[in-house]
Amino acid sequence: MTARPPAAVLAIDGGNSKTEVVLAADDGTVIARGRGPAAVPERVGLAGSLHVIGELVAKAAHDCGLALEDAPIARHTAAYLAGVDLASEEA
């Protein structure tokens, strides 16, 4: 697979009931997306949360011809995660 230029945005919504990942172009067009189970660290642990997000990012990247080995896959990341409210949790 030939790597394409990175997407403009990688958006991550790690919610209490589901997790969604979107790769979008400069004009906001969705290039690829992934949807899976909740990624709340309080319920699935930090490792479980990162695993869910990682799998969905990998799937979205693959689906639109981006190779994770050729990082970055996006120029900007916006991640919103349920249960991450304090500075220590963000770190």
Backbone as CSV, one residue per row, in Angstrom:
resi,resn,N_x,N_y,N_z,CA_x,CA_y,CA_z,C_x,C_y,C_z
1,MET,0.855,-1.172,0.000,0.000,0.000,0.000,0.903,1.239,0.000
2,THR,0.673,2.136,-0.915,1.404,3.390,-0.966,0.754,4.376,-0.014
3,ALA,1.555,4.961,0.850,1.009,5.898,1.836,0.571,7.180,1.142
4,ARG,-0.546,7.697,1.562,-1.046,8.968,1.048,-0.654,10.070,2.025
5,PRO,-0.795,11.326,1.632,-0.494,12.413,2.566,-1.393,12.314,3.795
6,PRO,-0.938,12.835,4.935,-1.758,12.736,6.138,-3.082,13.482,6.011
7,ALA,-4.056,13.004,6.766,-5.348,13.690,6.859,-5.132,15.005,7.599
8,ALA,-6.085,15.898,7.484,-5.995,17.167,8.208,-6.227,16.952,9.699
9,VAL,-7.239,16.130,10.039,-7.633,15.960,11.438,-7.916,14.502,11.755
10,LEU,-7.433,14.069,12.902,-7.838,12.812,13.518,-8.684,13.209,14.715
11,ALA,-9.963,12.883,14.681,-10.873,13.205,15.778,-11.221,11.925,16.524
12,ILE,-11.128,11.983,17.843,-11.414,10.819,18.694,-12.465,11.211,19.716
13,ASP,-13.542,10.448,19.762,-14.586,10.635,20.764,-14.680,9.347,21.561
14,GLY,-14.000,9.315,22.696,-14.012,8.137,23.555,-15.085,8.308,24.607
15,GLY,-16.251,7.790,24.335,-17.393,8.010,25.204,-17.669,6.886,26.182
16,ASN,-18.727,7.083,26.975,-19.145,6.090,27.964,-19.799,4.869,27.335
17,SER,-20.386,5.026,26.152,-21.083,3.903,25.531,-20.450,3.444,24.230
18,LYS,-19.654,4.308,23.579,-19.010,3.946,22.321,-17.810,4.854,22.109
19,THR,-16.966,4.435,21.185,-15.824,5.251,20.796,-15.883,5.416,19.287
20,GLU,-15.686,6.645,18.824,-15.662,6.907,17.390,-14.371,7.622,17.042
21,VAL,-13.833,7.274,15.883,-12.624,7.876,15.358,-12.925,8.316,13.936
22,VAL,-12.509,9.523,13.570,-12.729,10.043,12.221,-11.432,10.662,11.713
23,LEU,-11.101,10.360,10.473,-10.045,11.066,9.758,-10.737,11.967,8.759
24,ALA,-10.409,13.258,8.766,-11.083,14.223,7.914,-10.076,15.020,7.089
25,ALA,-10.533,15.461,5.918,-9.727,16.285,5.014,-9.809,17.751,5.434
26,ASP,-9.029,18.586,4.773,-9.023,20.022,5.070,-10.403,20.659,4.983
27,ASP,-11.228,20.184,4.055,-12.563,20.772,3.876,-13.624,20.152,4.778
28,GLY,-13.212,19.250,5.678,-14.139,18.614,6.604,-14.724,17.306,6.108
29,THR,-14.425,16.938,4.876,-14.915,15.666,4.334,-14.341,14.510,5.141
30,VAL,-15.207,13.579,5.529,-14.757,12.390,6.262,-14.062,11.461,5.274
31,ILE,-12.815,11.139,5.568,-12.031,10.234,4.736,-12.259,8.793,5.184
32,ALA,-12.278,8.584,6.496,-12.486,7.244,7.063,-12.954,7.400,8.494
33,ARG,-13.608,6.349,8.974,-14.078,6.379,10.356,-14.068,4.971,10.920
34,GLY,-14.064,4.923,12.235,-14.156,3.659,12.941,-15.036,3.846,14.165
35,ARG,-15.755,2.805,14.521,-16.635,2.872,15.689,-16.509,1.570,16.464
36,GLY,-16.397,1.701,17.789,-16.233,0.516,18.611,-16.771,0.734,20.013
37,PRO,-16.370,-0.130,20.931,-16.889,-0.080,22.303,-16.356,1.110,23.092
38,ALA,-16.920,1.305,24.260,-16.506,2.388,25.149,-15.016,2.284,25.466
39,ALA,-14.395,3.438,25.658,-12.971,3.494,25.992,-12.770,4.303,27.267
40,VAL,-13.646,4.138,28.234,-13.573,4.892,29.476,-12.560,4.217,30.403
41,PRO,-11.468,4.920,30.749,-10.439,4.307,31.587,-10.962,3.747,32.906
42,GLU,-11.971,4.386,33.499,-12.511,3.899,34.771,-13.155,2.527,34.636
43,ARG,-13.623,2.191,33.448,-14.285,0.894,33.233,-13.363,-0.140,32.614
44,VAL,-12.532,0.273,31.660,-11.712,-0.702,30.943,-10.223,-0.561,31.259
45,GLY,-9.880,0.380,32.141,-8.486,0.620,32.485,-7.798,1.442,31.406
46,LEU,-6.668,2.020,31.762,-5.934,2.849,30.813,-5.475,2.032,29.609
47,ALA,-4.923,0.845,29.858,-4.449,-0.001,28.757,-5.603,-0.396,27.842
48,GLY,-6.757,-0.728,28.431,-7.925,-1.092,27.628,-8.427,0.077,26.792
49,SER,-8.412,1.250,27.390,-8.845,2.460,26.692,-7.940,2.736,25.494
50,LEU,-6.634,2.688,25.722,-5.680,2.927,24.645,-5.770,1.859,23.562
51,HIS,-6.076,0.634,23.961,-6.220,-0.456,22.985,-7.416,-0.195,22.058
52,VAL,-8.566,0.151,22.643,-9.764,0.437,21.838,-9.471,1.565,20.849
53,ILE,-8.924,2.656,21.351,-8.632,3.813,20.493,-7.613,3.432,19.418
54,GLY,-6.568,2.740,19.813,-5.526,2.337,18.866,-6.054,1.472,17.742
55,GLU,-6.904,0.523,18.082,-7.480,-0.361,17.057,-8.343,0.422,16.067
56,LEU,-9.135,1.356,16.583,-10.009,2.143,15.707,-9.209,3.092,14.824
57,VAL,-8.159,3.691,15.368,-7.294,4.567,14.563,-6.612,3.749,13.471
58,ALA,-6.104,2.581,13.824,-5.439,1.718,12.839,-6.397,1.320,11.726
59,LYS,-7.634,0.985,12.072,-8.625,0.594,11.064,-8.941,1.760,10.139
60,ALA,-9.188,2.927,10.707,-9.512,4.094,9.882,-8.343,4.436,8.960
61,ALA,-7.142,4.407,9.495,-5.962,4.705,8.672,-5.853,3.714,7.522
62,HIS,-5.986,2.460,7.831,-5.898,1.419,6.796,-6.975,1.595,5.738
63,ASP,-8.191,1.883,6.183,-9.318,2.006,5.250,-9.133,3.123,4.225
64,CYS,-8.341,4.122,4.552,-8.148,5.222,3.593,-6.737,5.250,3.022
65,GLY,-5.995,4.182,3.212,-4.694,4.080,2.574,-3.544,4.743,3.292
66,LEU,-3.738,5.054,4.572,-2.646,5.610,5.365,-1.950,4.485,6.114
67,ALA,-0.644,4.564,6.214,0.116,3.553,6.931,0.574,4.125,8.266
68,LEU,0.261,3.441,9.356,0.671,3.917,10.681,2.194,4.020,10.786
69,GLU,2.887,3.189,10.040,4.350,3.221,10.062,4.889,4.525,9.482
70,ASP,4.084,5.184,8.659,4.494,6.434,8.023,3.892,7.625,8.753
71,ALA,3.962,7.591,10.077,3.369,8.642,10.904,3.926,9.995,10.495
72,PRO,3.187,11.058,10.612,1.851,11.112,11.200,0.763,10.780,10.190
73,ILE,-0.372,10.322,10.716,-1.508,10.045,9.831,-2.423,11.259,9.731
74,ALA,-2.227,12.251,10.604,-3.018,13.491,10.555,-2.146,14.635,11.055
75,ARG,-2.463,15.826,10.578,-1.703,17.003,11.005,-2.157,17.518,12.364
76,HIS,-3.377,17.196,12.754,-3.924,17.671,14.027,-4.771,16.556,14.632
77,THR,-4.719,16.415,15.935,-5.565,15.448,16.640,-6.412,16.186,17.661
78,ALA,-7.695,15.860,17.678,-8.615,16.369,18.689,-9.206,15.145,19.380
79,ALA,-8.872,14.975,20.658,-9.330,13.801,21.407,-10.179,14.236,22.589
80,TYR,-11.360,13.687,22.652,-12.300,13.967,23.738,-12.653,12.637,24.374
81,LEU,-12.255,12.468,25.647,-12.391,11.189,26.311,-13.204,11.325,27.585
82,ALA,-14.261,10.541,27.687,-15.080,10.535,28.895,-14.225,10.110,30.074
83,GLY,-14.434,10.761,31.196,-13.723,10.408,32.412,-12.346,11.030,32.530
84,VAL,-11.936,11.812,31.552,-10.648,12.501,31.624,-10.946,13.961,31.916
85,ASP,-10.960,14.279,33.207,-11.396,15.608,33.633,-10.317,16.422,34.323
86,LEU,-9.341,15.758,34.890,-8.316,16.442,35.672,-7.000,16.485,34.911
87,ALA,-6.164,17.435,35.230,-4.862,17.545,34.553,-4.056,16.268,34.682
88,SER,-4.104,15.624,35.838,-3.364,14.382,36.034,-3.888,13.262,35.140
89,GLU,-5.191,13.271,34.872,-5.779,12.267,33.978,-5.399,12.554,32.529
90,GLU,-5.335,13.836,32.166,-4.934,14.201,30.811,-3.501,13.769,30.541
91,ALA,-2.639,13.919,31.527,-1.227,13.527,31.364,-1.129,12.029,31.141
